[in-house]
């Protein structure tokens, strides 16, 4: 079976060679005509030559400057110097294909006139977008970098468009992120101001209580209670002593006078301490509650201040989102059309078509005979 297949292939190749030799003159004529036609029709008179410029860059791994710089223990993905991976490359491609970047480039370089598109035609915008898509392409390389390719009849324009698109990636992504970061900043700022005002009111209330003598409930209550107990003991002891002295000594005796003075002093002290204890009992609970709330509010305010600083950094600072590997430069040689490839394909097509025509012609002739 294999021998038969080899014999069949040999016979077919031999028959093809015989056919080519027998019909060599018509084939040479057809190939010569196609060669001349391909050379003529691939010339600049029929096909406008285009020059290609390319930009290659790696997306950055980090999206938040505050996390990369202000976090105490940033992760590897927040490394400000790390290259992005597949996810970041896909994000860049989405941004590159955005309507805003396309519209910006179209307006800046007046591509409607540059591409010679009739604005009064049936579908000028569709024609413009198709031409844009044919001449400007974005792709991801095998190394997770992003490539921007621009074809244009003017080599300098091709390089300028490629570099401008690469620059627009940063401004576009910054614009998207800044819009959200500004909203976050506004929310955090509002929360910070609200908490700060709340803390100020509580601190003012504590200051009022301090002016009323409420400093530290636990310490003051212990001190005042001990002082009241001591004053009460003195009052009781001195009262008992006075009764004994009045039995044995005259009223004008110095010991009686001193004892009465101590009794009056301890009574006055007890009255003062009693008022302070009542005041402490009335406002002590409020003081304890306010002190606890002030401590918690200060901790929350410190956290909000940290968040506010991060939000302010994200909303106000600019950080490039890519690492440029190759910038676009003015091309010295055209990239389109590839004339040798056009000529080769034309000759191959002509040769194949000629063989088919000749074979069909022979078969028809055989049938007629």
FENSULGI-V750763 format. One record per backbone hydrogen bond with DSSP energy under -0.5 kcal/mol. CO is the residue of the C=O (numbers start at 1). NH is the residue of the N-H. E is the energy in kcal/mol with one decimal. If there is no record, write none. Layout:
co=CO nh=NH e=E
co=CO nh=NH e=E
//
This chain:
co=1 nh=5 e=-2.1
co=2 nh=6 e=-2.4
co=3 nh=7 e=-2.3
co=4 nh=8 e=-2.3
co=5 nh=9 e=-2.5
co=6 nh=10 e=-2.3
co=7 nh=11 e=-2.5
co=8 nh=12 e=-2.4
co=9 nh=13 e=-2.5
co=10 nh=14 e=-2.4
co=11 nh=15 e=-2.7
co=12 nh=16 e=-2.4
co=13 nh=17 e=-2.2
co=14 nh=18 e=-2.6
co=15 nh=19 e=-2.5
co=16 nh=20 e=-2.4
co=17 nh=21 e=-2.5
co=18 nh=22 e=-2.7
co=19 nh=23 e=-2.3
co=21 nh=24 e=-1.1
co=23 nh=27 e=-2.2
co=24 nh=28 e=-2.9
co=25 nh=29 e=-2.3
co=26 nh=30 e=-2.7
co=27 nh=31 e=-3.0
co=28 nh=32 e=-2.4
co=29 nh=33 e=-2.5
co=30 nh=34 e=-2.5
co=31 nh=35 e=-2.4
co=32 nh=36 e=-2.5
co=33 nh=37 e=-2.7
co=34 nh=38 e=-2.8
co=35 nh=39 e=-2.1
co=36 nh=40 e=-2.4
co=37 nh=41 e=-3.3
co=38 nh=42 e=-1.2
co=40 nh=43 e=-1.4
co=43 nh=46 e=-1.8
co=43 nh=47 e=-2.6
co=46 nh=48 e=-0.5
co=50 nh=335 e=-2.8
co=50 nh=336 e=-1.8
co=51 nh=152 e=-1.8
co=53 nh=150 e=-2.4
co=55 nh=148 e=-2.9
co=56 nh=325 e=-3.0
co=56 nh=326 e=-2.0
co=57 nh=146 e=-3.3
co=58 nh=323 e=-3.1
co=59 nh=84 e=-3.9
co=63 nh=65 e=-0.6
co=64 nh=68 e=-1.6
co=65 nh=69 e=-1.8
co=66 nh=70 e=-2.6
co=66 nh=71 e=-0.8
co=67 nh=71 e=-0.6
co=71 nh=74 e=-0.6
co=75 nh=78 e=-1.1
co=76 nh=79 e=-1.5
co=79 nh=82 e=-1.3
co=82 nh=61 e=-2.2
co=85 nh=89 e=-2.3
co=86 nh=90 e=-2.5
co=87 nh=91 e=-1.9
co=88 nh=92 e=-2.2
co=89 nh=93 e=-2.0
co=90 nh=94 e=-2.0
co=91 nh=95 e=-2.1
co=92 nh=96 e=-2.7
co=93 nh=97 e=-1.7
co=95 nh=98 e=-1.7
co=98 nh=102 e=-1.8
co=99 nh=103 e=-2.9
co=100 nh=104 e=-2.3
co=101 nh=105 e=-2.3
co=102 nh=106 e=-2.4
co=103 nh=107 e=-2.4
co=104 nh=108 e=-2.5
co=105 nh=109 e=-2.3
co=106 nh=110 e=-0.5
co=106 nh=111 e=-1.5
co=107 nh=110 e=-0.5
co=110 nh=113 e=-0.8
co=110 nh=114 e=-2.3
co=111 nh=115 e=-2.6
co=112 nh=117 e=-2.6
co=113 nh=116 e=-1.2
co=117 nh=119 e=-0.7
co=118 nh=121 e=-1.7
co=123 nh=127 e=-2.3
co=124 nh=128 e=-2.5
co=125 nh=129 e=-2.8
co=126 nh=130 e=-2.4
co=127 nh=131 e=-2.3
co=128 nh=132 e=-2.5
co=129 nh=133 e=-2.5
co=130 nh=134 e=-2.2
co=131 nh=135 e=-1.8
co=132 nh=136 e=-2.4
co=135 nh=151 e=-2.9
co=137 nh=149 e=-2.5
co=139 nh=147 e=-3.2
co=141 nh=144 e=-1.6
co=145 nh=141 e=-2.7
co=146 nh=57 e=-2.2
co=147 nh=139 e=-2.0
co=147 nh=149 e=-0.5
co=148 nh=55 e=-2.1
co=149 nh=137 e=-2.5
co=150 nh=53 e=-2.1
co=152 nh=51 e=-3.7
co=153 nh=155 e=-0.6
co=154 nh=158 e=-2.1
co=155 nh=159 e=-1.8
co=156 nh=160 e=-2.5
co=157 nh=161 e=-2.7
co=158 nh=162 e=-2.0
co=159 nh=163 e=-2.2
co=160 nh=164 e=-2.5
co=161 nh=165 e=-2.5
co=162 nh=166 e=-1.9
co=163 nh=167 e=-2.0
co=164 nh=168 e=-2.3
co=165 nh=169 e=-1.2
co=166 nh=170 e=-0.8
co=167 nh=171 e=-1.5
co=168 nh=172 e=-2.9
co=169 nh=173 e=-2.5
co=170 nh=174 e=-2.8
co=171 nh=175 e=-2.1
co=172 nh=176 e=-2.2
co=173 nh=177 e=-2.7
co=174 nh=178 e=-3.0
co=175 nh=179 e=-1.9
co=176 nh=180 e=-1.3
co=177 nh=181 e=-3.0
co=178 nh=182 e=-2.8
co=179 nh=183 e=-1.3
co=180 nh=184 e=-2.3
co=181 nh=185 e=-2.7
co=182 nh=186 e=-2.3
co=183 nh=187 e=-2.2
co=184 nh=188 e=-2.9
co=185 nh=189 e=-2.7
co=186 nh=190 e=-2.1
co=187 nh=191 e=-2.3
co=188 nh=192 e=-2.7
co=189 nh=193 e=-2.7
co=190 nh=194 e=-2.4
co=191 nh=195 e=-2.6
co=192 nh=196 e=-2.4
co=193 nh=197 e=-2.4
co=194 nh=198 e=-2.3
co=195 nh=199 e=-2.4
co=196 nh=200 e=-2.1
co=197 nh=201 e=-2.2
co=198 nh=202 e=-1.9
co=199 nh=203 e=-2.5
co=200 nh=204 e=-2.2
co=201 nh=205 e=-2.0
co=202 nh=206 e=-2.3
co=203 nh=207 e=-2.2
co=204 nh=208 e=-2.1
co=205 nh=209 e=-2.1
co=206 nh=210 e=-2.3
co=207 nh=211 e=-1.9
co=208 nh=212 e=-1.1
co=209 nh=214 e=-2.9
co=210 nh=213 e=-1.6
co=213 nh=215 e=-1.0
co=216 nh=220 e=-3.3
co=217 nh=221 e=-2.9
co=218 nh=222 e=-1.4
co=219 nh=223 e=-2.4
co=220 nh=224 e=-3.3
co=221 nh=225 e=-2.0
co=222 nh=226 e=-2.1
co=223 nh=227 e=-2.6
co=224 nh=228 e=-2.7
co=225 nh=229 e=-2.4
co=226 nh=230 e=-2.5
co=227 nh=231 e=-2.6
co=228 nh=232 e=-2.6
co=229 nh=233 e=-2.3
co=230 nh=234 e=-2.5
co=231 nh=235 e=-2.6
co=232 nh=236 e=-2.5
co=233 nh=237 e=-2.9
co=234 nh=238 e=-3.0
co=235 nh=239 e=-2.0
co=236 nh=240 e=-2.0
co=237 nh=241 e=-2.4
co=238 nh=242 e=-2.4
co=239 nh=243 e=-1.6
co=240 nh=244 e=-1.4
co=241 nh=245 e=-2.5
co=242 nh=246 e=-2.5
co=243 nh=247 e=-0.7
co=244 nh=247 e=-0.8
co=244 nh=248 e=-0.9
co=245 nh=248 e=-0.6
co=245 nh=249 e=-2.4
co=250 nh=253 e=-1.4
co=253 nh=257 e=-2.4
co=254 nh=258 e=-2.7
co=255 nh=259 e=-2.2
co=256 nh=260 e=-2.7
co=257 nh=261 e=-2.1
co=258 nh=262 e=-2.2
co=259 nh=263 e=-2.3
co=260 nh=264 e=-2.6
co=261 nh=265 e=-2.6
co=262 nh=266 e=-2.6
co=263 nh=267 e=-2.3
co=264 nh=268 e=-2.7
co=265 nh=269 e=-2.5
co=266 nh=270 e=-2.6
co=267 nh=271 e=-2.3
co=268 nh=272 e=-2.5
co=269 nh=273 e=-3.1
co=270 nh=274 e=-2.5
co=271 nh=275 e=-1.9
co=272 nh=276 e=-2.2
co=273 nh=277 e=-2.7
co=274 nh=278 e=-2.4
co=275 nh=279 e=-2.7
co=276 nh=280 e=-2.8
co=277 nh=281 e=-2.7
co=278 nh=282 e=-2.2
co=279 nh=283 e=-2.3
co=280 nh=284 e=-2.1
co=283 nh=287 e=-2.1
co=284 nh=288 e=-2.6
co=285 nh=289 e=-2.5
co=286 nh=290 e=-2.7
co=287 nh=291 e=-2.5
co=288 nh=292 e=-2.3
co=289 nh=293 e=-2.4
co=290 nh=294 e=-2.7
co=291 nh=295 e=-2.0
co=292 nh=296 e=-2.1
co=293 nh=297 e=-2.9
co=294 nh=298 e=-2.3
co=295 nh=299 e=-1.7
co=296 nh=300 e=-2.5
co=297 nh=301 e=-2.7
co=298 nh=302 e=-2.1
co=299 nh=303 e=-1.9
co=300 nh=304 e=-2.7
co=301 nh=305 e=-2.2
co=302 nh=306 e=-1.8
co=303 nh=307 e=-2.3
co=304 nh=308 e=-2.6
co=305 nh=309 e=-2.4
co=306 nh=310 e=-2.1
co=307 nh=311 e=-2.6
co=308 nh=312 e=-2.4
co=309 nh=313 e=-2.0
co=310 nh=314 e=-2.5
co=311 nh=315 e=-2.0
co=312 nh=316 e=-1.7
co=313 nh=317 e=-2.4
co=321 nh=60 e=-2.2
co=322 nh=324 e=-0.5
co=323 nh=58 e=-2.6
co=326 nh=56 e=-2.0
co=336 nh=50 e=-3.2
co=337 nh=339 e=-1.1
co=338 nh=342 e=-2.0
co=339 nh=343 e=-2.9
co=340 nh=344 e=-2.4
co=341 nh=345 e=-2.7
co=342 nh=346 e=-2.4
co=343 nh=347 e=-2.5
co=344 nh=348 e=-2.6
co=345 nh=349 e=-2.7
co=346 nh=350 e=-2.7
co=347 nh=351 e=-2.8
co=348 nh=352 e=-2.6
co=349 nh=353 e=-2.6
co=350 nh=354 e=-2.6
co=351 nh=355 e=-2.3
co=352 nh=356 e=-2.1
co=353 nh=357 e=-2.6
co=354 nh=358 e=-3.0
co=355 nh=359 e=-2.6
co=356 nh=360 e=-2.4
co=357 nh=361 e=-2.7
co=358 nh=362 e=-2.4
co=359 nh=363 e=-2.3
co=360 nh=364 e=-2.6
co=361 nh=365 e=-2.1
co=362 nh=366 e=-2.6
co=363 nh=367 e=-2.4
co=364 nh=368 e=-2.3
co=365 nh=369 e=-2.3
//
